[in-house]
Amino acid sequence: MVNTKVTSLVSIITFVFIFFFFFIELSESQKLAPALYIFGDSNVDVGNNNKLDISAKTNYLPYGMDFPGATPGRPTNGYNIADFFAEALGLSLPPPFNSINISSYTNTEGLNYASSMSGILDDTGTAMFPGITTLRGQIEMFKKTVREQLRKVLKKKNGEEVKRHLSKSIVLVVSGVNDFALNLLRNERMDRRSIDHDAFSQDLVQKYAHLLMRMYNLGARKFVVFDVEALGCLPFVVDMAFPAKPRCVDELNSLVFNFNQMLYKKISQLGNTTMSEATFVVAKNYHYYLNLAQNPAKFGLKEGFKPCCGVNKYGTCDRLQKTCRDRKDYVFFDGFHLTQQAYKVLATQCFNATSSDAACVPINLQNLAKL
């Protein structure tokens, strides 16, 4: 009788062990990429600025009001584009780098280095907000991740594991709009002088290429680079230019449109020359912002230019003003950033769309992960 009970107990333990092992293997196989590493500005910031002694942060409600646990830090009401990408890839949401101790952190599914108000140029945003993490500074965080975390956590396998991990991981970069809003246009206004816009854009593209090369030299091989959004369609800009009859400011859109054309050409050159082992996907941020604002009904939304939250004079949410209830109907949450619903539209179109209207080209994120 005792032996029968022991045998039954052993069988149960064995079954549980096999099930647990199988579950782990199944969970691992559901990941489309080993990790997602995120760089950029407020469009993908998930709270890195919360830890900085600066005012450029959204660590208060209504920001994050629809995020699980109502966690502020993202300049939107819930998930941003990076969060949706991580979910689609079967990964946990990459935490802000500033929230973890990199030397003891063991999760290798990615990190978020993005900092609101940052840009491609080292001096973008820093005059107004000293202490923000520039794109160059974010890459230094990435280097620290590779050297102090990945080499330590993945060393048990073999020396090539870090290289393989990085080559299969996705690198997401969303940067550039602040270089125009908080650098070029701000300097023109402050100094009351005209700056050669084409020369500025050319220089910006060259510096961007250099920073992408630094990521490549650290091991990154799969890049999703967002072009600059339609600056002239942001509610804060539109309200200043056309408060009575909202419409996009064509002059500002033309400025970033021209930059984007230069960026596409440069990325193509990089893929064919100095970064020949890399695969680039370009996310058509400009195209989607323009269409979301001008034709929200096409995407199942209703309000294209009006922010969901009550904004202050800086275009960010005023915590004392009312926030719209029907947040799924709005394109913009505040004067600059999309709602969770609008980010979801863009993420879906980037992840699996294959039509000529797809948000990501020349391949979608799902196919990039399979390479």
N, C-alpha and C positions, 0 to 999 in steps of 0.2 A: 504493500500500500504506500509506504513511504517512498519507495523507488519510483512508483508511478507518479506521485506528486512532484518529486524532484525532476523526473523526465519531462513532465508537463511544464514545470517552471523554466527549465532549460530551453524548451521549445519556444515558450513565450518570449523569453529574453532574446533568443536568437532571432525570432521574427521581428521584434522591436528594433534590434540592432540593424538587421538587413533593411527594414523599412526606413530607418533613420538615415542609413548610408545612401540608400536609393534616393531619398528625398533631397539630400545634399547634392548628389550628382545631378539630379533633375533640375534643381535650382540653378546650379552652375551652368548647365546646358542651355537654360532659358536666357542667359545673358547674351546679347548680341555683340557686346564689346566688353573687354575687361574693365574699362574705366572711361569716365568723361571728365576732362580737365577744362575749366572755364575761365576765360580771361575777358576783361572789358570794363564797361561802364555800368550805369545804373540799370540798364535794361536787363542785366544778368546778376547784379549785386544781390546777395541773399543775406546780408548782414555784416559784411566785413567792416564797413564804416562804423558800425555800432561800437566797435572796440577802440575807435580812434577819437582823439580829443579834438573833434571838429564838429561844425554844425551841419555839415552835408550828410545827413542821415535821416532815415525814415523809421525810426525806432518808436513809433507811437501810432495808435489807432486814429483813423480807420485803416491805415496801411496794414496789410496782413489779416484783415478781419475775416476773410474766407479761407485762410490757410489753417490747416489742422492745429488746434491749440491757440489760434489767433496770435501767431508770432510775428510781430513787426520786424522790419529790416529790409523787406523787399518793397520797392516803390510801386506796388500794385496792391490789389485787394486779396490776391491769393498766389497761385503758382505763376512763375514767369516762364519764358521760353526754355531756359536751361533745365528747369524742373521737369517740364513736359518731355524734353529730350531724354533725360535720365530715366524717366518712367518707361518711355517707349523702348529704350535699350535694355530694360530689365534690371536697372541698377538702382541702388539706394540714392536718395537725393544728395549730391555732393555738398558737404557742409562748408561754411566759410572758413578759409584757412586760418583767420585770426581767432577762431573759436576753439582750435584744437592745439594740443602739444605734439608737434610733428615728430619728435624723437620717440614718443611712446604710442603714436597712433598706428593701429594695425590694419584698418580697413583700406583696401587698395582699389576701391571702385571709383576713385576720383576726388577732386577737391575744387572749390570755387575760390578764385583769387580776385574776382572783380571788385572794383571800387567806384562808387558813384562819384561823378564829376571828373573822372580821369579821362585821359585821351591818349592818342598815339605819341604826341609830343610831350617831352618832359616838363614843359612849363604850362601845359594846358590845365587850367583849374587851380594850379598851385598858388597863384597870386591871391585868389579869393579864399581858397581853403588849403592852407599849408598843412601837410600831413596826409593828404590823400595818396593812395598808392598808384603811381603811374603804371602804364603798361610795361615799361621796362622793369619797374619794381615788382610787378606781378610775376614776371618771368624769373626774377631772382628767387621768388617764393617757390616757383616750379622747380628751379635748380635745387633748392634746399629739399624739396620733396623727393627728387630723384636720388640725391646723395645721402640724405639722412633718414628717409623712410623706406623707399622702395628697395634700395640695396640691402637694408637690414631685414625687412619683412620677407623679401623674396630670395634671400641668400641660401635658404635651405634646399632649393631646387638645383640651380646651376648658374654659372656666370652669365649665361645668355638669357636668363629669364626676365631681367629688367628690360633688356633690349626688345625682347619679344612682346612684353607687356606694353611698352610704350608704342611700338610699331602698330599694334592692334587697337590701341585706345583711340578715342575721338577727342580732338582738341577743338573747342568752340571759342571763337573770338568775335566779340561785338564791340567795336570801337570806332571812333572817328567823328561822331556828331559834335562832341564837345570841343574838338579842335577847331570847328567852325564857329560854334556859338560862344564859347568861352575864351577863344584865342583870336582867330582872325577877325571876326565881327566886333568883338569887344575891344580889340586893339585899335581898330579903325575908329570906333566911337570915342574911345578914351583919348587917343592921340589926334583925332580930327584930321586923319590923313587917309589916303587911298592906298591899298595894298594890291599888288598884282595877284589876282585870284588864281590864274593859271599857274604861275610860278609857285604860289603857296601850295596848291594841290599837288604839283609835281614833286615838290620837296617832301610833302606829307606821304605820298606814295612810296618814295624811296626809303624814308625812315620806317614806314610800316613793313616794307619788304625786309629790311635789316632785322627787325624784331621777330618776324616770322622765321627768318633764318636762324636766329638764336634758339627758338623752340625746336627747330629741325635738328640743330646740332646737339641738343639734349636728348634727342631720340624720337620726337614726335614725327608721325608720318601721315596721319589722316586729319585733315583740316576742314572745318566748316567755318568759313569767313563770311560774316554778314556785311553787306554793303551798307552805306549810311542811309538812314531813313529819310523820308521826305520832310526835311526840316520845316518847310513852309506850310505844312499841314498840321503841325502841333498846335493844340488849342491855345496855349499861352501866346504863341506867335500870331495866330489867326485873330485872337481877340484884340490884340493891339492894333492890327492892321485893318481889319474889317469887322468891328464889333456888331454892326447892325445886320449885315448880310454875310455871314461867315463863308469864306472860301480860302483855298490855299494861296499862299504867297508865291507866285511863280518865280520871282527873282531869286528867292532863297532855294527853291527847289532846283532851279537851273544850276546853282552853285554846287550843290552836292551831287547832282546828276552828272556833271562834268567830271567831278572827282571819281565817281563810281566807274565811269568809262575808262579812266586811266588805271584804276585799280584792277579791273578785269584784265586789261592788257598786261599789266605787271605780273599778276598771278599766273597767267598763261606762260609768260616768259620764265618765271621761276620753276614751273613744273617741267619745262623743257630743258632747263640748264642747271643752275646751281642746286635745285631741290628736286632732282629728277626721280628720286625714290618716293616723293610725296604725292598724295592724291588730294586735290583741292575740290571742295564743293563750295559754291557761292550761293548764299541765301539772299534772295531778292527782297531785302527789307524795304527798300525804297518803293518798289512796285506795290507791295502789300499795304504799307502805310497810306500811300496815295489812294488806293482803291478802297481801303477800309473807311477812310475819312469821307471820300466823295460818294461812295456807293455802299453804305453799310448793309443794306437789304440783301445784297448779293451774297453776303456771308451770314445771313440770319440775324443780323443786328439792326438796331433802329436809329441810334443817335451817333452821328459821325464826328461832330466837332465839340459838343458840349461835354465837359468833364463830369464824371460821376460824383466826385466829392466836391464840396465847396472849397475853392482854392483861395489862397492868400495872394498878396501882391507879387510873390515870387513864383507862383504857379504850382506850388505844392499844396497838399491837403491841409486845411485849417481844422484842427481837431475840435473846434467849437461850432463848426458849421455842419449842416446836415449832409448825409451821404445818401445817394439814390438807393432805392430798394431793389429796383430791377436791374441789377448790375450786369446781368447776362445780355442786356439790350445795348450796352454802351461799348464804344470802341476804346475810349480813353478813360482812365481812372482819375488822373489829375491833369495838369496842364502839359505834361510831357510823355507820360507812360501809358501803355495799353492796359486794359483790364485783363483779368485772367482768361476771360472768354475769347478776347481778341488774340491773346498769345496762343491759346489752344488752336484757333483757326490756322494761324501761321505754322505752328508746330506740326499739325496734321498734314498740311500741304507740303511741308518740308520732309516729313518722315516717309510718306509712302506714295505721294502723288507722282504720276509718270506722264501726265499730259503736258502740252506746251505751256500751260498756265501754272505748272508746278513752281513752288516757292524756291526749291533748291535745284541747281543745275551744275554740271551736266547729269548728275545722278542724284537720287534722293538719299537721305540719311540711312535708311534701311539697307540699301544696296552698298553704300560706303562701308557699313559695318561688316558686310559679308566678305569684303575683299581681304 
